[in-house]
């Protein structure tokens, strides 16, 4: 992993980069949420065609409130990945980025994290653990096989994640392609091969490789750059092989 080179940029240049990134984030997320709202707005327009008497109008609006939010959430999980691809927001693998320099690579990473967080908050709770949530992760850059079950919202750096067929990830599991240490953002891919199971509440750090049919017990901690053998069971903090 290459070391982060020191920056010699002026404070003004840093402020300009940060200000531009904030404006881009606001603009992109505003457009993303606005576009995702269009199908839901269509439902409300249809509802407005109901005769203008109090009881029918209230009943219709009450009935479509939840469906319209579901439609918005579904659209958001399509529009947001499309926007991150168009704007180039991604996590760069195997780098160290100095936060205080606020260079373009770390700001691009921050845009990707914010886009993921928006979907996690507005749509994740509705669909986690479902094929729809897996499809969103796939659209947002994760390489995911068949019959993969992801019952957690706490995963990030989707383009640095690779899950083989029949992987099961339990509730409240934390999997990330980045870590922050001593003022540096460090990134590395995470690969879980076929039939891997990650138990409830476990933490899997960057650079981890889990072999086929590996089982990681609940509440376990897998340190960064750890390779776990296939067809084995690991538990503990840090994990040890049983």
Residue pairs with C-beta under 8 A, 6 or more apart in sequence:
1 94
1 95
1 96
1 186
1 188
2 94
2 95
2 96
3 96
4 95
4 96
4 97
4 98
4 101
4 184
6 98
6 101
7 98
7 101
7 103
9 101
9 103
14 101
14 102
17 102
17 103
17 104
17 107
18 102
18 107
21 107
21 110
21 111
24 87
24 111
25 110
25 111
25 114
28 83
28 87
28 111
28 115
29 114
29 115
29 118
31 83
32 76
32 79
32 80
32 83
32 115
32 118
33 76
33 118
33 122
35 75
35 79
36 72
36 73
36 75
36 76
36 78
36 79
36 80
37 72
37 75
38 75
39 71
39 72
39 75
40 68
40 69
40 71
40 72
40 75
43 64
43 67
43 68
43 71
44 61
44 64
44 68
47 57
47 60
47 61
47 64
50 56
50 57
50 60
51 57
70 126
72 122
73 122
73 123
73 126
73 127
74 123
74 132
76 118
76 119
76 122
76 123
77 119
77 123
77 127
77 132
77 135
77 136
77 139
78 136
78 139
80 115
80 118
80 119
80 140
81 136
81 139
81 140
81 141
82 139
83 89
83 115
84 90
84 111
84 112
84 115
84 140
84 141
87 111
88 108
89 108
89 111
89 112
89 115
90 108
90 109
90 112
90 141
90 159
91 109
91 112
91 157
91 159
91 160
91 177
91 178
91 187
92 105
92 108
92 109
92 187
93 160
93 177
93 187
93 188
93 189
94 187
94 188
94 189
95 105
95 186
95 187
96 184
96 185
96 186
96 187
97 103
97 105
97 106
97 109
97 184
97 185
97 186
97 187
98 106
98 183
98 184
99 106
99 180
99 183
99 184
99 185
100 183
106 185
109 178
109 185
109 187
112 157
112 159
113 156
113 157
116 140
116 156
116 158
119 136
119 140
120 153
123 136
124 133
124 153
125 153
127 133
127 136
128 150
128 151
128 152
128 153
129 149
129 150
129 151
129 171
133 150
134 144
134 148
134 149
134 150
137 144
137 150
137 155
137 158
137 161
138 144
140 158
140 159
141 158
141 159
142 158
142 159
142 161
142 162
142 163
143 161
143 162
143 163
144 161
144 162
144 163
144 167
145 163
145 164
145 165
145 166
145 167
145 194
146 165
146 166
147 165
147 166
148 163
148 165
148 166
148 167
148 168
148 169
149 167
149 168
149 169
150 163
150 169
151 169
151 170
151 171
151 173
152 169
152 170
152 171
152 172
152 173
152 174
152 175
154 172
154 173
154 174
154 175
155 161
155 169
155 173
155 174
155 175
155 176
156 175
156 176
156 177
156 178
157 176
157 177
157 178
157 187
159 177
160 177
160 178
160 187
160 188
160 189
160 190
160 206
161 175
161 177
161 189
161 190
162 189
162 190
162 191
162 192
163 169
163 192
163 196
164 192
164 193
164 194
164 195
164 196
164 212
165 194
165 195
166 194
166 195
167 192
167 194
167 195
167 196
167 197
167 198
168 196
168 197
168 198
169 175
169 192
169 198
170 197
170 198
170 199
170 200
170 201
170 202
170 218
171 200
171 201
172 200
172 201
173 198
173 199
173 200
173 201
173 202
173 203
173 204
174 202
174 203
174 204
175 190
175 198
175 204
176 190
176 204
176 205
176 206
177 187
177 188
177 189
177 190
177 206
178 185
178 186
178 187
178 206
179 185
179 186
179 205
179 206
179 224
180 186
186 206
186 224
187 206
188 206
188 207
188 224
188 225
189 206
189 207
190 204
190 206
190 207
190 208
190 209
191 208
191 209
191 210
192 198
192 204
192 210
192 214
193 209
193 210
193 211
193 212
193 214
193 230
194 212
194 213
195 212
195 213
196 210
196 211
196 212
196 213
196 214
196 215
196 216
197 214
197 215
197 216
198 204
198 210
198 216
199 215
199 216
199 217
199 218
199 219
199 220
200 218
200 219
201 218
201 219
202 216
202 217
202 218
202 219
202 220
202 221
202 222
203 220
203 221
203 222
204 210
204 216
204 222
205 221
205 222
205 223
205 224
205 225
205 226
206 224
206 225
207 224
207 225
207 226
208 222
208 224
208 225
208 226
208 227
208 228
209 226
209 227
209 228
210 216
210 222
210 228
210 230
211 227
211 228
211 229
211 230
211 231
211 232
212 230
212 231
213 230
213 231
214 228
214 229
214 230
214 231
214 232
214 233
214 234
215 232
215 233
215 234
216 222
216 228
216 234
216 235
216 239
217 233
217 234
217 235
217 236
217 239
219 237
220 234
220 235
220 236
220 237
220 239
221 236
221 237
221 238
221 239
222 228
222 234
222 238
222 239
223 238
223 239
226 238
226 239
228 234
228 239
228 241
229 241
232 241
232 242
233 241
233 242
234 240
234 241
234 242
235 242
